[in-house]
Every structure is written in C-alpha cells, then in structure tokens.
C-alpha cells in the first residue's frame, strides 16, 4: 500500500511564492495519523477487501500520534477534531473557521507541533525561535483530554500553515468516545476510493461497528468547492445490508442518470439498534463518465480556491503580477494537485 507524507513543489509553481519560511524548492510536511488507525484496504474493482479492523476508542483521554517525515524545518501542525471525515473539497479555511474544533492542549493552542525537531537558518529559511522538545512540541504525539467530550465518533485533522503553503490531512479512521454504556456507531467509507471512472453502476463499500442491527442511509453531493458540506440527494435510506466475508457492507449505486464528467462524494449515516446515529463522508469521490463524452478532469473547470488535501497540496498566495509566468505556475500546480488527488494517500 502507498503512503505519502511530503509533497515537493519545484519549478514554475514556486515562482508565485510570497516570502516563505520553508526551504525554497524543498518540502512541506503533511501529518499522516497512525493513531487513530485506518483500515488496510486492497483495491480490487469492483469490491475492495479490507483486513480485520478495530476502531479506536477513548473514555477520559486518547493519545493521538502521527508521522510526517521530519524534513520540514518550519512546518507546524495544529490538531482539530470534527464529527465526520471531511470530503476532499472541504477547504483548509473552512476547517480553521468553524467546521472543526481545535484540540484543547497547551502546545496545540500555542502554535502547534513542529514537523521537525531541527531547523538550520540557511537557504533563506527563517527559523522560529521556539525551543524544540522531542518529548513535547516536536514529538509527533498529543494526549487528548476527551473526558468532557459528548459520547460520539470523532475524526482528526492536522493543519500545517507554513507560508506559502497551507494544507491539511484528515485521519483515515475515527475515535469512538464513550463514558460507559453503549458507544455510538462508527463507520469508514472504503469506496469511493478516487480510482477510475464509471458509467452505469458504482459499488459503494464501507465498514461499520455498533449495536446491531445497523441501518444505513446513503446520499451524494457534487465534488466541488461550495458543495462539500451538504449532500444534494439521497441514494438509498433505511438499508439493512448483509456484510461480506471481510465484514464490509456494500451497495450498488445506479449512476446512469448523473451528469457526465463530474465527480460525486458520498455521505453515510449509520443508526444502531438504540436509534443512535452518526455520519461520515467519503474523502474521495467517484468520477462519472458516460460513453461518448469527453474525457477531461472532472473538477478542473471549477474556480480555484483553497482546498485541503491529504497528499499535502500547497496553497500558493495570490499575486497581482507575473503575467504568463503566473498563469503557467498555477496551471502546473493545478495539474500536480489533480494527479495527486486521483492517486490518493493510503497508509
């Protein structure tokens, strides 16, 4: 399986950069969570297989852990949580401005956790003056006080605001917080997985845990900026699905009437036997391509806006000059981001 912790942007894309803290032409770090864990998935169309998976749980506290490559001298992560996995087109600005809540921790609230415990003031780098502590602010670990959190299912996000880059990554699995009694149900969407393009039917797939019997509602939304927080229509409601041999659940979605050359994300609501519900969104989307249409990137026509990406797509600052060089730089960056999105990041 493939993992990426760093994206390296060189050449024309860097010509649009404003004054930066990071090495010119070097790397910007993206935190990949190892706790909570994520499912190990083998991608075999049309039905992926998933290794046995245990959802992370917490009562009074939970130890969040991540890896980041340790090569970004100025990158610094701030950790947030929310009640579902965000789909790809939720922007980093939305994460920071209310879609998620910052974890209440002294280091986290005082600037966050450094990606690297070392910084050398060379090649134009301006090192922060903070003392770095391998057991504290650069230790890739945060003990999260969950004692006051309501019972529920929570997903984590790590934001790195390292000008000219502003990126985030979400956890691939949730933390089920419970303080006695029955934990709320939890689910992880396996498919859509961002791979391929489909015409008539797409096989949705997920794993879920909770007090049986579980019921599922499915809905979808357009993968485009401004449409990432609310689905536009139901796919199916009140589903009771027999699990596959590997424990996954599935549903064949009729996509034949959906617009050609568009990408759509999916929302899954899981309800347990007590009537307790949680929901989550697919991080990736399914691209619809009906025979006879034109093969173009499904989302390249949308207006450029800041977007989070779990392969660390950087967000270059705006510029009022540069002419053709600026346009070329944005085109190169947009194409690199598109390829990275379609490849995805899977641990």
N, C-alpha and C positions, 0 to 999 in steps of 0.2 A: 504494500500500500504506500501511497505517496504522501509526503509531508513537505510543507514549505514554511519557513519561519521568517525569511528575509526576501524582500524584493529589491533588486538593484536596477536603478534607472540611470541611464547614461545617454550621451549624445544629445540630440535635439531637444528631448523632453526637459533636460536640465537647464536649457537656455532661458526658460521662463521663471527660474527660481529667484525669489527675493532673498535678502540676507538670511543665511541659514546657520543653524548651529551644527548640523551634521557635516561629515566629510563630503566635499563636492565629488560627485561621481561614485560615492560609496553606498552605504546601505541604510535602510530604515527598518527597525525591528517591529515584528508583529508577535504578540504573545499567543502561543498555542497552549490551551489548557490541557493539563494532564489529570487534574482533579478539579472539577468533576470529569470523569472519563466519558468517552464517546464510544458508540458501537463500532466493532470491527466488521466492515462490510466488504463482501466480494461482489463486484459488479458484473453480473451476467444477465443480459437482457433476455426476456422481459421481467425476470423475477430474481432480484438480488438475494444473496444468502447472508445471514448475519450470525456471527459467533455468539455463544451464550453471553448474556449481558446482565449486569447488576446495576440498577440505578443507585446513584449516590444518595445518602440520607444524612440528616442532621437533626439535632434537637437544640442544644444550647450553643453549639459552635460547629464550624466546619473549616477545615484547612484547605484553602484554595492554593493550587500550585500550577506553574506553567513553565514552558521552555521558550526561549527567544533568540538563541544563537549567540548571545553575549558579545556581539560585534558592533553594536550601535552605541557610540560613546556618549551621545546626548539624549537618546530616546528615553522616555519616562512613561510608565503605564499608570493610568488611573482606572480602577476597577468599579464597574457598575453592575447592578442586577435588575432584572425585569421578569415578568411572569410568563414569558414565552420566548422562544427563539425568534429573533428578528429575521425577516426575509431580507434578501440581498439589498433591495433598494431603499431600506431604511437608512437614512444618512447619518453620518457621524454627528452632525449638528443636532439632529433630532434626538440622538442618544443623549447628548450632553444637555439638551434644553428641555427635558421632561419625559422623554419616552422611557428612560431608565433612571434608577436611583443610585447615587454614589454610595459605595460601601462605607459604613461608619467606622473608620480606622484612622488613628493619628497620622501615620505615614501617608495613607491614601489621600487624606484631606490636606496634607501639607505639600502636595506636589506630585505624589505618587512614587512608584518604584522604578529605579533606574534599570535599563536593559542590560547594562554592563557595569561591573564594579571598577572599571578603569576608564580614564579619559586623558588623552595627551593633546595639549594645545598646539597642534601642528596643522598644516594644510588648511588654514582658515577656520579651524574649529575653535569655538569659544566654550570652554568647559564650565559648567555650573560650579559654584563654589561650595556646594553642599558636601559634607564628608560622607563617603560611601561606606556602608556597613554590610558585609556579606551575610550577616545574620539579621539584617534589618531592611534597609531601603534599596538593596540590590540583590536580595536573597531569593527572588522568584517564589515567594511564599507569603500568604496573608492568612492569619487566623481570624475568620469572620465570626463576629458575635451574632448568632441567629436566635438568641433567646427571646427577643421581643418581636420577631417576625411572625405574622399570622401563619397558621398552617397553610401550606401550599407548595407549588412547584416553581422553582426559580432558576433562571438562566443567567449566565455571567457574560460580561463584555469587558474587554480591555482596550482602552483608548490610548493611542500614542500621538500626542500633539507635539511634533518635532519639526518646526518650520524648515523647509516649505511643505512638509508632509503632515497630514492629519488623517489618521487611519484607525480602524478598529477591527477587532476579531471577536466573534462570539463563541461560547463553549459549544461543543458538539453533543452535550448531554446536560440534563438539569440536575438540581439538588432538590430532593423531596424533604421539606422541613415539616416535622410533626412533633408535637409536645404531648405524647401519649395518645391513645386511641388509634383510629384508622387513618393512615396517611392519605392525602389526596391522590387521585390517579395521576399518572405521568405518561408521556409518550414522546417518541422521537420519530420524525418522518425520515424514511430512508429513500423513498422515491416520491417526487422528482429529485434527481441527483445531478441535474445540469448537463447530462450527456445526451447527445443525439438530437434528432428532430423527428416528429411523429405526425401521422396523418389522421387515422381513424380512431384508434383506441390507445390510451396510455394506461399502463398498470401502475397504480399508486400502491405504496407499501410503507408500513410503519411497524414499530414495536410499541407495546403499551403494557402498563402494570397498574393494578388497582383491585379493589374488592369486586369480585365477579358477581353477576355478569356485567361486562362492559358494553356500552353503546357508543357509537361514533357518528359524528356529523362532519361532513366534508363540504368545503366551499373553496372558491378560487378568486384570484384577483389578477389584474394586469401587472406584469413586472415592469413598472415604470415609475419614475420619481413622481410623488404625489398620490400614488395608488397603493403604497406599500403597507398601510396600516389598517385597511378595512377591505375585506373581500367584496366582490361585486355581485356574486350569485352563488346559490347553493349547487353542490354536485349531488349529494345524497344526504338524507337525515335518518336518524334512528336505526343505523345499521347494527346488526349483530352478526359478527363475522367469525367463522371458524379459523383458528390460527393454523399456519403452515407448520411443517415439521420443525422448522428452526424457531418457531414462536412468533414469527411475523404475521401481521394481518395485511390483507390486500383488497383492492377494489379496482375493477376495470372501468376507467372513465372514458365515456364517449366524447371525443374532442372534435368530431367531424364537422360540427357547426361553428366552431370557434374561428376567429379571424386568422387568415393565413399570415405566416411570417411574424407572429407575435409570440411572446413568452409569458407564461402564466405560473404564478406561485399558488400554493395550496394551504388552506387552514384546516386543522384537525381539532375538533372538540371531543374530549373523552369524558364520559359520565359513568360513575361507578354505581354499584347496587344501592348505595345510600342516597343517590341523587347528587353527589358532589361532582362538579365539573371543573376541568382545566382545559386550556387550549394551547396550541403551538402552531407556528407557521413553518413552511418548508424554507430552508435557507436558499435553496436553488429552485429553479423553475423548469418547466417543460416547454420546449420550443415547438410550436405547431407549424408544420409545413405540408400543405396540400399539393398533390401532384399538379404540375402545370404552373405553379407560382414561381416567383423569382427567389433564388437563394441569396439572401443578404443577411447580415447580422440583425437579429430580430429587434434589438434595442439600440442600434447605433444612431437612429434618427432622433432620439429624444434629446431635449435640451441638456447641455452639460451642467450638472450640479454636483455638489459634494456628496460622495457616497462611501459608506463603509465597505470593506472588502476583506475576506479572511485570508487573502494572499498578500495583503498589505499594499493595495493600490494607493499611491500617494495622491494628494490633492494639491496641485500647484496653485500659488496665489494668482490673482488677476493682474493684468498688466495693460497699460494703455498704449504701449508702443511695441514695435518689433515687426509689424507687417507680415510678410510671407514667412519669416523665421518663426514668429509666434504661432501662426496657423499650423505650420509643419510640426512644431513641437507638440501642440495639442493633439494633432492627428496621430502622431507617433505614440503619445501617451494613451490616447483613447483606444488605439488598436491593441497596445500591450495589455491594458486593463481588460478588454474584451476577451483576449486569448486566455488570460489568467482566470477570468470568471468561468469560462467554459471548461477549463482544466480542473478547477476547484482545488480545495485543500482538504485532504483526508488523511488522518493520522495513521 
